[in-house]
Amino acid sequence: MWNKGCRRLVVDLADCRTMDSTFLGILAGLALRSRKDQGEVILTSVMGRNRDLIEKMGLDRIMTVEEDAGGSGPGSARELVGDAPSKAETTRTMLEAHKNLIEVDPTNEQRFQDVVDFLRESAQRRGAGA
């Protein structure tokens, strides 16, 4: 969607009970890219533990975080679908996601450096690059 000119991404987390570091890192990557392209990422329906995780990772500094659904009412959302990624692509995505978290907040390096090292080695073994 970004390559097609979309510059406003709204992610409704109403049905999201928990998030792992890879998902948080993917959100971080979207927000970092959007800032370079004068776009924005908005997270809506962010409550409880998810809000805590977003704030702990520093993502609230690079995207808008809202408790209510805001502008994501009926008819304004589109489901994004695609082909299942290969294991190499998944490893590369996970690696980039964790690097994004470190870029957003350098204190995340202490949390995720071992994960980054493991994924980098795994990506090299799978031929996915690092």
GIFENUR-V19568 format. One record per backbone hydrogen bond with DSSP energy under -0.5 kcal/mol. NH is the residue of the N-H (numbers start at 1). CO is the residue of the C=O. Records with the same first field share a line. If there is no record, write none. Layout:
BEGIN
NH=CO / CO
END
This chain:
BEGIN
4=1
5=2
6=1
9=40
10=8
11=9 / 42
12=10
13=11 / 44
16=13
17=15
24=20
25=21
26=22
27=23
28=24
29=25
30=26
31=27
32=28
33=29
34=30
35=31
36=32
37=33
38=35
39=34
40=7
42=9
43=64
44=11 / 42
45=68
46=66
47=45
50=47
51=47
52=48
53=49
54=50
55=51
56=52
57=53
58=55
59=54
60=54
61=58
62=59
63=59
64=41
66=43
72=69
76=73
81=79
90=86
91=87
92=88
93=89
94=90
95=91
96=92
97=93
98=94
99=95
100=96
101=97
102=98
103=99
104=100
105=101
108=105
109=106
110=107
111=107
112=108
113=109
116=112
117=113
118=114
119=115
120=116
121=117
122=118
123=119
124=120
125=121
126=122
127=123 / 124
128=123
129=123
END
